[in-house]
């Protein structure tokens, strides 16, 4: 088996050959895990489900309104992408403005 020395200061005498050796540092206890937040969807409000393909100069986006078919992909700049959900969801399905 070949032996590779990664740095010039690493010699066979300084390398730890036992991978399961106990470290001299004191192990810290892990903090308790926090539960993940659950999504709360309001069925009375319209939903917009985006699919984004982010590039450096532009973003390709596909949107699905409520349970309709997804729309065709569109090319957005950053400013237009931020404004798109506001204009799309401003008019609810019944035609009234929110």
Backbone as a ProteinNet text record, in pm:
[ID]
protein_1_A
[PRIMARY]
XXXXXXXXXXXXXXXXXXXXXXXXXXXXXXXXXXXXXXXXXXXXXXXXXXXXXXXXXXXXXXXXXXXXXXXXXXXXXXXXXXXXXXXXXXXXXXXXXX
[TERTIARY]
82.3	0	88.2	51.5	129.1	95.3	189.9	170.6	195.1	97.9	108.5	128.5	225.2	248.9	190.7	89.1	18.7	91.6	154.8	227.4	369.7	464.2	603.5	623.7	542.1	560.8	500.6	424.9	365.1	464.9	505.2	594.5	523.7	568.2	501.7	495.3	588.3	584.8	475.2	438.9	337.7	197.2	182	50.8	-20	-148.8	-229.3	-273.1	-221.7	-253	-380.6	-429	-551.2	-665.4	-756.6	-862.7	-965.4	-971.4	-1069.6	-1009.1	-895.6	-831.1	-914.5	-914.2	-990.6	-918.8	-994.8	-937	-919.2	-819.4	-791.9	-888.8	-956.8	-1050.9	-1176.3	-1238.7	-1359.6	-1477.3	-1554.9	-1669.9	-1781.9	-1838.7	-1948.9	-2081.1	-2175.6	-2306	-2379.5	-2455.4	-2532.2	-2653.9	-2690.6	-2812.3	-2935.3	-3045.5	-3165.2	-3216.2	-3267.6	-3318.7	-3452.3	-3468.9	-3594	-3683	-3812.7	-3901.5	-3908	-3925.6	-3937.8	-4074	-4079.9	-4210.3	-4301.5	-4428.9	-4526	-4592.6	-4620.5	-4682.6	-4830.9	-4877.6	-5018.6	-5072.6	-5158.4	-5216.4	-5359.4	-5390.6	-5525.7	-5601.2	-5703	-5772	-5852.4	-5876.2	-5952.7	-5866.8	-5734.9	-5645.1	-5586.1	-5560.2	-5501.3	-5355.9	-5312	-5175.3	-5101	-4973.9	-4887.6	-4767.7	-4748.9	-4638	-4535.9	-4419.6	-4319.6	-4217.1	-4162.5	-4047.5	-3943.2	-3823.8	-3723.9	-3597.2	-3541.6	-3411.5	-3327.8	-3242	-3171.3	-3039.5	-3020	-2895.5	-2835.8	-2719.3	-2652.6	-2727.3	-2768.8	-2832.9	-2985.1	-3045.2	-3190.8	-3234.7	-3366.2	-3426	-3540.1	-3540.5	-3652.8	-3749.4	-3876.8	-3975.4	-4098	-4151.2	-4277.4	-4366.4	-4491.1	-4583.4	-4708.5	-4759	-4884.7	-4976.2	-5087	-5183.3	-5284.9	-5300.1	-5389.5	-5365.5	-5466.7	-5451.2	-5461.7	-5438.5	-5445.6	-5319.9	-5318.4	-5200.5	-5086.3	-4961.2	-4850.1	-4844	-4806.1	-4793	-4662.6	-4650.9	-4528	-4413.2	-4290.2	-4176.1	-4159	-4122.6	-4099.6	-3964.1	-3903.6	-3773.4	-3794.4	-3735.1	-3750.7	-3616	-3614.1	-3501.6	-3533	-3437.4	-3458.5	-3574.6	-3582.2	-3687.5	-3825.5	-3835.4	-3964.7	-4009	-3913.9	-3948.7	-4005.5	-3951.8	-4002.9	-4143.6	-4171	-4301.7	-4406.8	-4367.7	-4462	-4564.8	-4528.1	-4631.5	-4728.8	-4680.1	-4769.5	-4875.8	-4837.6	-4936.4	-5024.9	-4971.2	-5048.1	-5152.2	-5113.8	-5204.5	-5288.2	-5267.9	-5346.9	-5492	-5515.9	-5652	-5686.1	-5784.3	-5821.7	-5904.7	-5939.6	-6008.2	-6147.9	-6208.9	-6344.4	-6343.3	-6224.3	-6215	-6205.7	-6215.9	-6203.5	-6057.8	-6024.4	-5886.9	-5873.8	-5761.5	-5736.9	-5659.4
-115.8	0	124.2	223.5	345.9	437.1	518.3	614.7	753	841.5	975.4	1075.3	1161.7	1269.8	1396.2	1453.5	1566.1	1698.1	1719	1842.8	1806.3	1895.7	1862.1	1839.6	1899.1	1879	1747.5	1680.5	1552.7	1440.6	1377.2	1263.4	1142.6	1023.5	905.7	909.7	977.1	984.2	1079	1180.5	1277	1241.8	1150	1113	1022.6	1037.4	951.4	832.5	718.4	600.9	532.1	564.5	504.8	603.5	577.9	674.1	684.4	586.1	586	629.5	695.8	740.1	849.3	851	949.8	1083.7	1187.7	1320.8	1376.1	1461.1	1516.8	1628.9	1686.8	1794.6	1739.5	1821.1	1780.6	1791.5	1685.3	1684.3	1766.4	1855.9	1939.6	1868.8	1881	1819	1895.7	1822.7	1884.1	1954.9	2071.3	2137.3	2057.3	2073	1997	2041.1	1947.3	1977.9	2048.3	2150	2223.2	2163.3	2157.2	2102.9	2197.3	2140.1	2220.1	2288.4	2410.5	2476.7	2406.3	2407.9	2347	2457.2	2427.7	2524.5	2536.7	2658.5	2684.3	2752.8	2683.6	2738.7	2780.5	2903.1	2954.4	2923.7	2836.3	2799.1	2913.4	3021.3	3133.1	3227.3	3217.8	3306.1	3231.4	3301.1	3234.8	3196.6	3089.8	3042.2	3052.3	3082.9	3088.8	3000.3	2897.5	2803.9	2830.2	2889	2920	2808.3	2799.6	2715.2	2803.9	2813.4	2909.9	2840.6	2891.8	2851	2977.7	2996.9	3123.5	3121.7	3225.7	3248.3	3379.3	3413.8	3535.1	3660.7	3667.6	3788.3	3783.7	3667.4	3656.4	3531.5	3518.8	3403.1	3351.2	3222.7	3159.6	3112.3	3146.5	3113.3	3048.3	2951.2	2886.4	2906.1	2945.3	2968.3	2884.1	2835.9	2762	2833.4	2884.7	2955.5	2855.3	2853.2	2760.2	2617.1	2552.8	2415.7	2409.3	2520.6	2524.6	2462.9	2451.4	2401.6	2502.8	2457.9	2552.8	2636.3	2762.1	2850.8	2821.1	2875.5	2858.5	2931.7	2882.8	2950.6	3091.7	3183.6	3321.6	3366	3461.1	3514.6	3645.3	3656	3772.9	3832.1	3965.6	4029.6	4024.5	4062.8	4054.1	4143.6	4266.4	4359.5	4310.9	4259.2	4210.3	4084.8	4002.8	3881.4	3914.9	4018.2	4058.9	4115.7	4188.6	4251.1	4152.6	4042.7	3950.2	3891.8	3838.9	3784	3891.1	4013.4	4119.7	4148.9	4152.2	4181.4	4061	3941.8	3821.1	3794.3	3809.4	3777.8	3897.4	4015.2	4132.2	4114.4	4040.4	4014.2	3871	3854.2	3718.9	3652	3528.1	3449.1	3502.7	3577.7	3627.7	3763.4	3821.5	3945.6	4068.9	4054.5	4169.1	4194.7	4320.4	4353.6	4343.7	4296.3	4284.7	4403.3
0	0	0	-84.9	-92.4	23.1	63.5	169.7	111.5	124.7	69	181.6	167	262.4	200	263.4	205	224.2	338.1	364.4	404.5	378.6	413.7	562.8	647.4	791.7	838.8	751.8	789.2	760.9	862.6	849.9	909	879.5	937.6	1089.7	1155.1	1301.6	1350.2	1270.6	1315.9	1269	1177.4	1128.2	1226.9	1239.2	1325.4	1240.7	1267.1	1188.6	1235.8	1353.9	1405.6	1383	1287.1	1260.4	1373.1	1460.8	1569	1702	1696.5	1820	1885.1	2017.1	2092.4	2083.4	2051.4	2042.6	2182.5	2197.5	2329.4	2364.3	2266.1	2293.2	2360.7	2442	2512.6	2415.8	2407	2317.9	2380.1	2300.3	2347.8	2320.2	2412.3	2385.9	2276.5	2198.2	2089.9	2149.2	2093.9	2143.6	2102.4	2174.1	2136.6	2000.3	1924.8	1790.8	1801.3	1715.8	1712.8	1604.7	1628.1	1524.9	1405.8	1288.5	1167.6	1165.3	1110.7	1104.3	1005	1034.5	943.7	862.6	737.6	649.3	682.1	685.4	709.2	585	511.9	390.2	417	377.4	392	263.2	267.3	143.2	82.5	157.6	102.4	19.9	32.4	-42	-160.9	-271.4	-387.7	-360.6	-423.6	-406.5	-538.8	-531.8	-649.1	-620.3	-702.8	-684.1	-793.9	-759.1	-861.5	-876.1	-995.3	-1023.7	-1087.5	-1027.2	-1071.5	-1119.9	-1229	-1280.4	-1285.3	-1185.4	-1166.8	-1243.4	-1324	-1396.1	-1347.9	-1394.1	-1348.6	-1393.8	-1520.1	-1573	-1565.9	-1564	-1568.4	-1492.5	-1477.8	-1412.5	-1498.5	-1526.1	-1595.4	-1487.6	-1504.9	-1402.6	-1464.8	-1394.8	-1428.5	-1307.4	-1330.5	-1219.2	-1236.7	-1124.9	-1123.1	-1024.1	-1073.6	-989	-936.1	-804.6	-735.9	-786.4	-845.8	-894.8	-1046.7	-1115.1	-1260.8	-1321.2	-1452.4	-1522.7	-1509.6	-1503.6	-1498.8	-1626.3	-1609.7	-1724.3	-1797.1	-1917	-1995	-1925.9	-1942.8	-1880	-1934.5	-1845	-1883.3	-1831.8	-1902.5	-1865.5	-1789.6	-1670.3	-1585.5	-1549.1	-1533.9	-1466.2	-1317.4	-1234	-1090	-1044.8	-1096	-1054.6	-1099.1	-1220.6	-1269.7	-1195.4	-1154.7	-1081.2	-943.7	-879	-748.2	-761.6	-869.3	-887.4	-939.3	-1000	-1062.3	-965.8	-848.7	-759.1	-709.8	-691.3	-645.4	-749.6	-875.6	-979.5	-1007.3	-995	-1023.3	-915	-789.8	-680	-635.3	-696.7	-659.1	-700.2	-808.2	-853.7	-814.9	-727.8	-684.4	-794.2	-773.4	-876	-906.5	-813.7	-838.1	-909.2	-935.4	-1009.1	-921	-789.3	-699.5	-667.1	-646.6	-607.4	-457	-412	-268	-218.8
[MASK]
++++++++++++++++++++++++++++++++++++++++++++++++++++++++++++++++++++++++++++++++++++++++++++++++++

